[in-house]
Amino acid sequence: MHITHLRNATVVLEFQAAGQSIGLLVDPMLAPRGSLPALRYLGVRRQRNPIVELPAQADAVLGRVTHALITHCQRGHFDHLDSAGKRFLRERRIPVFCMPHDADYLAQRGLQVLPLAGAARQPFALGGQITPIACVHGEGWVGRFMEHGHGYLLELPGEPSVYLAGDTVLTPTVRDCLQRLQPGVAVLPAGGARFDLGADILMDGGDMAEAAALMAGTLVVNHLEALDHCPTTRASVRALAVQGGWADRLWVPEDGESRAFRYAAVRPVVATESVAVCA
């Protein structure tokens, strides 16, 4: 399995099995820097989003995409599917996996929708399996205004299992997925996002430390340094991992960075496109 982090929660996962391959684009936010609204309204951190451009290699990576997977997309969640992302999927006629709740919304926007069969473990591409995992995108009163969506556990033949958490806080359901199902790779949001009022709506660096204690696989951390309401930095997560002794199981990718993951080793190995040196 090959993972390329583009920006925020937008990643491309590439799998191969039985002579076939799939390039899976997750939650495409493809708009230029500053072309989307701010998500904060008070204080000095307020900026139009995204606050960084896509990396230079984005076009090459997007050229390998064959399918897409959406965690949530309604109630204004442009950071997981914006107009540029919809246009990309529509113009290239990319089949889009989603939960039944989002199927009509996406079809009405001209996308080729492949709705999943509810929340049970079910067949997926290349002879694999997919299990939706419910998200809680903020608790308390702020949670009533959020689109909670689902993350996904992907299990494909000959590949490490990968858990794409989607936008969520660290709930008992997420803890159970990490501890009981033991994904080989977990892609978790650590941005610590919050609005001007209310509680956090995403996990943060401290939650990454708890997640690392629950599982033996590799943590891939995203939702960092791309939106104005996500204060967690890459440097702070890396520092926590060093202090906690789990840095060897952490990857905090820069935008555009790629790594390959093998089933047997679980941990990342150097990919030809990668700019990182892996443990």
C-alpha positions in Angstrom: 0.0 0.0 0.0 1.2 3.4 -1.0 -0.1 6.6 0.8 0.4 10.1 -0.5 -0.7 13.0 1.7 -1.8 16.0 -0.3 -3.3 18.4 2.2 -5.5 18.5 5.3 -7.5 15.2 5.0 -7.0 14.7 1.3 -4.9 11.5 0.7 -4.5 9.0 -2.1 -4.1 5.3 -1.2 -2.8 3.0 -3.9 -3.3 -0.8 -3.7 -2.3 -3.7 -5.9 -3.6 -7.2 -5.9 -3.8 -10.0 -8.4 -2.3 -7.9 -11.1 -4.9 -5.1 -10.6 -4.5 -1.7 -8.9 -6.6 1.0 -7.5 -5.9 4.6 -6.7 -8.3 5.7 -4.0 -8.7 9.5 -3.4 -10.1 10.3 0.1 -12.0 13.5 0.8 -10.7 15.8 -2.0 -10.3 19.5 -1.1 -8.6 20.7 -4.2 -9.3 24.5 -4.1 -6.5 27.1 -4.4 -5.2 28.7 -1.3 -7.5 31.3 0.2 -10.5 30.6 -2.1 -12.8 29.1 0.6 -14.3 30.8 3.7 -12.7 31.2 7.1 -13.8 28.8 9.8 -13.0 31.2 12.6 -14.4 34.7 13.0 -12.6 36.1 16.0 -8.9 36.5 16.8 -5.7 36.7 14.9 -5.8 33.1 13.5 -8.7 33.9 11.2 -7.8 33.3 7.6 -9.5 32.3 4.4 -9.0 28.6 3.6 -7.1 26.5 2.7 -4.2 28.4 4.2 -1.7 26.5 2.0 -1.6 25.6 -1.7 -1.7 22.0 -2.9 1.8 20.6 -3.3 3.6 20.7 -6.6 3.2 16.9 -7.2 -0.6 17.0 -6.7 -1.4 16.7 -10.4 0.8 13.7 -10.9 -0.7 11.9 -7.9 -4.3 12.8 -8.9 -3.6 11.4 -12.4 -3.3 7.9 -10.8 -6.7 8.1 -9.1 -9.3 5.5 -10.2 -11.9 5.7 -7.3 -12.8 8.1 -4.5 -14.0 7.6 -0.9 -16.0 10.2 1.0 -16.2 10.3 4.8 -18.7 13.2 5.0 -19.6 16.1 2.7 -22.8 17.8 3.8 -23.6 20.8 6.1 -20.8 22.9 4.5 -17.9 20.5 5.1 -15.9 21.9 2.1 -12.7 20.7 3.7 -13.6 17.2 2.8 -15.3 17.8 -0.6 -15.1 21.2 -2.1 -16.3 22.5 -5.5 -12.9 21.8 -7.1 -13.0 18.3 -5.7 -16.5 17.7 -7.1 -15.5 19.1 -10.5 -12.5 16.8 -10.6 -14.6 13.7 -9.8 -17.3 14.7 -12.2 -15.1 15.6 -15.2 -13.0 12.4 -14.8 -16.0 10.2 -14.1 -14.4 8.8 -11.0 -16.6 6.3 -9.2 -17.2 7.5 -5.6 -17.8 5.2 -2.6 -19.9 6.8 0.1 -22.4 6.0 2.9 -26.1 5.7 1.8 -26.7 9.0 3.7 -24.5 10.9 1.2 -25.5 9.1 -2.0 -28.4 11.3 -3.2 -26.4 14.5 -2.3 -23.5 13.4 -4.5 -25.6 12.0 -7.3 -27.4 15.4 -7.5 -24.1 17.0 -8.2 -23.4 14.7 -11.1 -21.0 12.2 -9.5 -20.9 8.5 -10.2 -22.0 7.1 -6.8 -21.2 3.7 -5.4 -23.2 3.6 -2.1 -22.0 1.2 0.5 -24.4 -1.3 2.0 -24.8 0.4 5.4 -22.5 0.1 8.4 -21.6 -3.6 8.3 -18.4 -5.1 7.1 -18.8 -5.7 3.4 -17.0 -6.5 0.1 -14.8 -3.8 -1.3 -12.4 -3.3 -4.3 -9.7 -5.9 -5.3 -11.4 -8.6 -3.2 -11.1 -6.7 0.0 -13.4 -5.7 2.8 -14.5 -2.3 4.1 -16.0 -1.6 7.5 -17.6 1.9 8.2 -16.8 3.2 11.7 -19.1 5.9 13.0 -17.6 9.4 13.7 -18.5 11.9 16.3 -17.4 15.3 14.9 -17.8 17.2 18.1 -19.8 16.7 21.3 -22.2 18.9 23.3 -24.2 21.7 21.6 -21.6 22.2 18.8 -22.1 18.5 17.8 -25.7 19.2 16.9 -24.6 21.5 14.1 -21.9 19.1 12.7 -22.0 16.4 10.0 -20.6 13.4 11.8 -20.1 10.9 8.9 -18.0 7.7 9.0 -14.5 6.6 8.9 -13.5 3.3 7.3 -11.4 0.2 8.0 -10.0 -1.1 4.7 -8.7 -4.7 4.5 -7.3 -5.7 1.1 -5.4 -8.9 0.3 -1.7 -8.7 0.8 -1.9 -5.2 2.3 -1.8 -3.9 5.9 -5.2 -3.0 7.1 -5.8 0.8 7.2 -8.2 2.8 9.3 -9.2 6.2 7.9 -10.8 7.8 10.9 -12.5 10.7 9.2 -13.4 13.8 11.3 -14.0 12.6 14.8 -13.0 13.0 18.5 -11.6 10.0 20.3 -14.8 8.1 21.1 -15.3 4.7 22.6 -16.0 3.4 19.1 -12.7 4.8 17.8 -10.8 3.4 20.7 -12.4 0.0 20.1 -11.4 0.0 16.5 -7.8 0.8 17.4 -7.5 -1.7 20.2 -9.7 -4.6 19.1 -9.2 -4.5 15.3 -5.5 -3.4 15.5 -5.2 -1.7 12.1 -1.7 -1.9 10.6 -2.0 1.8 9.7 -4.4 4.4 11.3 -4.8 7.7 9.6 -6.1 10.0 12.3 -7.0 13.8 12.5 -4.9 15.6 15.1 -5.8 19.2 14.2 -7.5 20.0 17.5 -10.1 21.9 15.4 -12.5 24.1 17.2 -14.7 27.1 16.4 -14.7 30.4 18.4 -17.1 28.8 20.9 -17.7 25.3 22.0 -15.6 22.2 22.5 -13.0 20.5 20.2 -14.5 18.9 17.1 -11.3 16.8 16.3 -8.7 14.9 18.1 -5.5 16.6 19.0 -1.9 15.7 19.8 -2.8 14.3 23.2 -5.3 12.0 21.7 -2.6 10.7 19.3 -0.6 9.6 22.4 -3.6 7.7 23.7 -4.2 6.2 20.2 -0.6 5.1 20.1 -1.0 3.2 23.4 -4.0 1.4 22.0 -2.5 -0.1 18.9 0.8 -1.6 17.7 0.7 -0.3 14.1 1.7 3.0 12.5 -0.1 6.3 13.1 -0.4 8.6 10.2 -1.5 12.1 11.4 -3.3 14.6 9.2 -5.6 17.7 9.4 -2.6 19.8 10.3 -1.5 23.3 9.2 -4.1 23.6 6.3 -7.2 25.2 7.9 -7.5 28.3 10.1 -9.4 26.5 12.9 -6.8 23.7 13.4 -4.1 24.9 15.9 -2.1 21.7 16.3 1.3 21.8 14.5 3.3 19.0 13.0 6.2 19.8 15.3 4.1 19.5 18.4 2.9 16.0 17.5 6.4 14.9 16.7 7.6 16.2 20.0 4.9 14.4 21.9 5.8 11.2 20.2 9.5 11.5 21.1 8.6 12.3 24.7 6.2 9.3 24.8 8.4 6.8 23.1 6.2 6.1 20.1 8.0 8.2 17.5 9.1 5.1 15.6 5.4 4.3 14.9 4.5 7.8 13.8 4.4 9.5 10.4 3.4 13.2 10.3 3.6 13.8 6.5 4.4 17.0 4.8 2.0 18.0 2.0 2.9 15.9 -1.0 5.0 13.3 0.9 4.5 9.6 0.1 5.3 6.4 1.8 4.8 2.7 1.1 3.6 0.2 3.7 4.1 -3.6 3.5 1.8 -6.2 5.0 4.6 -8.2 6.6 6.5 -5.4 8.2 3.5 -3.1 8.9 5.9 -0.2 9.4 6.7 2.1 6.4 9.5 1.4 4.0 11.0 3.8 1.6 8.9 4.5 -1.5 10.5 5.8 -4.7 8.5 9.1 -4.5 9.1 9.5 -0.8 11.3 12.4 0.5 11.4 10.8 3.9 13.8 8.3 5.4 11.8 5.6 7.0 12.6 3.6 10.1 
